[in-house]
């Protein structure tokens, strides 16, 4: 129970913090035996609206995913449990830390092989002339090499998608040892969706500083000033979506 209506969750015109205490269960169209939590969507914000969706799929064993809307690409990351992803000759089982990128227009199926909690990002694909569309990507976070972010050994980056012109989005995992920080307050045209995977920290969004912890979701609109410090006795880790590799006028 939440006394006196208190919560860390907040929705502002250029950012939002969505804590687990504010989650509402809904159904996901076309999905079977699955509860959904819509975390970020174009309904979020006022002057600026999110241009992607982020949701959590809570799948029972044997549950099947529904298809995305036409023109939408899908990236899924398994938080708990396991799922099987099939598309053409591709047939891969993903466990905790597993991920799959599914390009727009690609027929696919996703089935939970045991009780699973899956974070999903979806966005329209921005076609780039004379550039081939992206291919399916699958993997496990644990097998992705971590690199120092801007030379800081306490701040590590794992890139889950190739940084090539075919991809108009990136999904990364950021790892902060206790006390590690972003080296600057970032201000840029890219939009973010963030899921805290581990630990806790302080997230600056615009002119406010928010305590965040495992399970929290953060939305950052383009040009929202942002900064983070990992705190506590264990590393802080988050999954981070952003749009990229396209002219900023694509998004007007």
Beta strands, then each sheet from edge to edge (+ up, - down):
strand 1: 10-11
strand 2: 15-18
strand 3: 26-27
strand 4: 34-40
strand 5: 53-59
strand 6: 72-87
strand 7: 90-95
strand 8: 98-102
strand 9: 109-124
strand 10: 137-140
strand 11: 147-149
strand 12: 152-159
strand 13: 169-176
strand 14: 192-198
strand 15: 200-205
strand 16: 208-213
strand 17: 217-220
strand 18: 226-231
strand 19: 236-243
sheet 1: 1+ 2- 17+ 14- 19+ 13- 12+ 11-
sheet 2: 3+ 4- 5+ 9- 6+ 7-
sheet 3: 3+ 4- 5+ 9- 6+ 8- 10+
sheet 4: 16+ 15- 18+
end
